[in-house]
Structures are given as C-alpha cells and as structure tokens.
Amino acid sequence: MNRARSLVLTVFPAAIPSAALSQEYFGKFLDELRGVFNVEAKPRPTFRLQNDFRFDDPNGLQWVAPAQTEVDGAAIPQFFWSFIGGPFEGEYINASVIHDNYCRTKARTAHDTHRFGPALR
C-alpha cells in the first residue's frame, strides 16, 4: 500500500508541468483593427484600414496589411449572415484582413496564405 501511494505522489506532480506546456501558441495580432466601412461597395461592403495591421505568426514571421488596404472580410455567403454573422463580425475578422491582403498582393505563396495560422484558430 505504501509503495502504491508513493508512486501516485511522484507521477502526479510530473504530469502538471507537461499539461501547462501543452498549450499551443498560434501567434499574436500586434495592432488594433481600425478603419472605415464602405457599405456602397459592390458586390458586398468593404473595409479600408486606417493603420498598418500586423500579426506575428508562431514561426516568427510577421504578416502586415498596410494602411489603406481595402478588404471584404470573411468569406461568408450573405444567406448565412443572420446565423453566423457578417463578414466583419466574429472571431475571424482579424485573420480575414491579413488573409485578404495576401490573397490580393500575392506577396506570399498561396499555400502559406491559405494556411495562415489565425484564420483557423
């Protein structure tokens, strides 16, 4: 009985640090998203950035959407806007700004742009 108790006491504390370390880092947005909407844009509204908007990915690569970049938000069909939210709402708007910029400029490969970290997190 004493042996089983000491085994539990030595194994359990060793598991705590690994659980804390298992959280993944997906990167960090460095700026507040600021801009102006153009609700008259066709086929859907757009958003023009007033400032550079930057993201540091987990590999140390910085992604930048420069001031004056115009984006159309997350690719959510209008039919679903009342259920899911519009293209400029929700937790994916920051990632969609970076993603839209790199889709338009092609400054990075399509592979890297479409697997852009925060878009999926």
Beta strands, then each sheet from edge to edge (+ up, - down):
strand 1: 28-29
strand 2: 35-38
strand 3: 46-49
strand 4: 53-56
strand 5: 62-65
strand 6: 70-71
sheet 1: 1+ 4- 5+
sheet 2: 2+ 3- 6+
end
